[in-house]
Amino acid sequence: MTYCYMQIQQFSVRNITLRVNGISVVDVLGSYWHPHQHMSWNDVIGETHVNSGIHGDVYVVDLFDHRGIIPELLSKGKKVVCYFSAGTYEDWRPDKGQFPPDALGNEDPIWRGERWVDIRDTRIRDVMRKRIQMAQQQGCHGVDPDNVDGYTQSDLGFHLTYDNQIDYNRFLAREAHNHGLAIGLKNDLLQIKDLLHDFDFAINESCEKFHYNGQSNCLLYQPFFDARKPVFHIEYVRSSSEAHTQRSAICSNRPSDMNTIIKVALTNFKVGC
C-alpha cells in the first residue's frame, strides 16, 4: 500500500482524520461508521416526544430539534443519524441568518417557510459544512442531508444542472467523511448510479407509490443492494389502523433488501416489515 511510504501530515484520533500530502484518506481507512444491511431503524424527524424505547438500532433525528435526545440514544448504544436540509433555507432554524439573501430561490410550494438555495454558492456550502461539523460535535454517527435533488425542480428561481447537483452532493459526502461521519443519499433516485460510491447508505420516502419507466421507484436502488449498502425506506399512511392493514401489501411489494418502516406522517409510531 503506497500510503505506508508517505509522510503523514495530520492525524486526529477523535475525528479519525488522516491527511497524506494534504489529501484526506479517511475513506481508504474506513474510519467512519459503515451501516450494514437489514439494521432495524426509526425515523423520528418531526416528533416532539421521541420514544427511545421503540425498537431500532438506528435513529434518524433532527440535527437542531433533537439535540436533547441524542445523549440518551447514544447511552443506549443506538446509532444516530442527524437530519438537516441541505437544499433549502428554513425560516425557523437557528442558523437562518447565515444564509445570504442573494443565494435564496423561490419558496417550496409544499413546505411553508422553505426556499430553495443555490447549491453552487460557496457561502451556502459554508453553512452546510458548519452543520456537518455540528453533527460531529453532537456525537452523531452519520448525517441525512435532505432536498439534494433540486435540479429536478422546475421553479427554483435559478437553474441547476445534473452536474451541479452531482458536484454538490459529492461535496456533502466529502465533508461528512472528513468529519468522521457516514452519509446517506436522500431520495435523488436518478443519480444513484453516479453517487453510489460516494454515499454509505440511502434513505427513501414512498418509493412504492411512484414509478419510473413503468417500474416501482424502489427498484432503482438495485445498485445499493448489489453493493451491500443499506436502503432505509419509509412508506407513509394516514392512520395506525391503515398501517396494520396495509403492512402485508407494503412489505411484500418492496425489494427484500430494503429496510422498510411504515409511519403515520411525522408521528411517534412505526410498523416494521
N, C-alpha and C positions, 0 to 999 in steps of 0.2 A: 504493500500500500504506500503510495508515494508520499502521503502526509507524514510518514514517520521520519522523512529526511528533511522536512521543512521546519523552519523556526516558528514556534508557537508564540504569537504576539500578545494574545489576550485569552484568559481563561477565568470564567466566573463560576464558582461552584453552585451558587443559588440559582442563577439563570441558565446554567449549563450552556453558556455562550462561548464557542470556540472560534477564533479567527486565525486563519493561516494566510500570511501575506495580505492581511486586510480583508480576506474573503470568509464569510460565515460558512462553516461546515457543520452546522447543527443537524442538518438533515442526514449527513453521512453517518454521524454517530448515533442518530435516532434517540436523542436525549430527552425529547418531549413525549408526552403520553400518546400511545398508539391504541385507540379503542379497537376491540375485536368484534366480529360479527356476533349478533344474537345477544348482545348485552341488554338487559332489561333497562327501561328508561322511563322518565316522565318529563313532560314539558309544563312548567308552571308559570310561564310568561302571562302576565295579566292577572294573576291570582294575588289576592291581598292577604290571605291566611294560608300559607303554604303548610301542607301536612307532610312532614319529612318521614312519616311512618308508612306512607304508601310505597308499595314495593317498587324498587327501581335502583339499579346500580349507577345510573347516570341521571343527573338532574340538569335540565336547561333552565336557567334562571335569568332574570333581567339584571343587567350589569349595574343599573342605578337603583331600581326599586327593591331589589332583594339582597342588598348588602348585609342586612342584619341576619339573614338566614344562612349565609354561606359558611360561617364558622361551625354552626350546628351540623350542616351536611358533611363538612369535612371531618368533624369529630366522629361521625357515624361511618366513615370510610367511603362516602359517596364520591364519585367523580362529578365535578361541577363544570358545566359549560355555560359561559356568560354571553348573553344575547345583547346586541345593540344594532341599531340601524346604521348601515354603512353607506346607504344610498339616498337617504332622506334626512332633512332637518326636521326635528320635532320641537315644537314651541314650548314644551313643558320640561325639557331636560335641563339640568343644572349647568351644562356647558354650552347652552344655546348661544351665548354671547361670543363664542369663539368662531362661529360661522360667519364668514364675510358675506354681506348682503348681495354683492355682485356675483356671488357664486351660487346663489339660490335660484331655482327654477320655479315652475308652476306648482300649484297645490295639487296634492294627490286627491283625485275625485272621490276616493272611498274613505280614506282615513283623514279626518279633520285634524288640522294643526300640523300636517306634514307637507313639506315641499321637497321636491327632488333637488339634489345637489350636483354640481358639475364635478364629476369624479376626476376630471383632467387637471383640476386646480390643485396646486401643491399645498395651498392653505387648508383645503378640505382633507388632504392626506395627512397633514399635521394633526388635525383634530382626531382622525381615526387612529393615528399612531399613539396618541395620548390615551385613547380609550383602551387600546390593546395593552398598553403599559399599566393602566388602572386595573384591568382584569388580572394581569400577572401579580400585581401588588395585593389584590384581594385573595389570592390563592386559587384562582380558577385553573382548571386543567386544560381548558380549551375555550374557544370563542365561536359564536354563532352570528356572524355578520349578515344582516338581512338586507333585502332590496338591492341585491347585487346583479340584477338583470334589467337595469333601467334602459339599456339600449333597445329593448323590445317595446318600450312605451312610445306612443306617437305624439304625446303632448307634454314633453318635459320642460319646454321653454328654451331648450338648446338641443343641438344634435349630437348624439353619441353613436359611435360605430361599434360593430362587433369587436374590433381590435382595441378600441378604447376600453371596453368592458373587460376583455381578457387581461390587458395590461394592469388595470386597477385591481382586479381580483387576485392576480399574482402578487401585486404589491401587498395586499392584505395578508396573503399566505406567507410571504417572506417575513413580514413584520411579526406575525404570530410566532413563527418558528424561531425567529431571532430572540423572541422573549420567552422561549421555552414552552410555548403553548401549541396544542393541536388546534386545527381549524376545520370547520365544516362548510361545505358548499350548500347554501340555502337556495332550494329550487334551481333557477338558472339551468333549465333542462337542456337547452340546445348547445351549451358549452361544456357539457360533461366530458366528452372525449378529449377536448383540449386542456381541461383543468384537472383531470383525474390524478395526475402525478403531483399536483401542487397541493391537493387537499387530502385530509386524513379520513374524513367521513362525510356523509351528506345528510341533510335534513330536508324532508319534503312534506309539503302540505297538500293533501287532497288529490294526489295523482290518480286515484281511481275514478275521480269524477270528470277528468279531462282526457282528451285523446289527441294524438299526433299521428298523421298519416294513417288514420283508421285503427290505431292500436292504443291501448292504455298508456298514459304517460309513465306509469310505473316501470314499463319495460325499457324505458330509456336509461335506466340505472344498471343495465347489464354490465357495463364496464366496471362499475364499483363492485358488483357481485363477483366478477371474474378476478378482480384484484384482491378479493377477500377484505374489502373495506366496508364498514357498516353503513347502512342506509336507515336512518331513523325516520319513521313515517307516521304522519298524523292524518286521520280522517275525522272530520267534524260532523256531528249530528246535532239535532235540535233538542233532545232530551235524554235523560238516563235510560228511560224505557226503550227509546229507539236504539240506543247504543247496544242494549242487550238483544233486542230483536234482530238488529242488523249485523251483529257480531259475526255470525257464521258466514254470511254472504261476503262481508268485507274481508275477513281473514282468508277465505278460500279463493278470492279473486286476486289477492296480492301475490307477488313473487315470494317464494318460500324463504328467500334470504333477506327479506325486508323486515325490519323491526317495527311492527305496527302497533300503535295505540289508537284508541277511539276516545275522543273527547267531546264534551258538550261546550262548544265555544271556548271561552277562556275561563273555565271554572275548575274548581278543585275536585275533579272527577276524571277517572280514566278506566277504560277496559282494555286489556291487552289481548293479543292473539296468542 
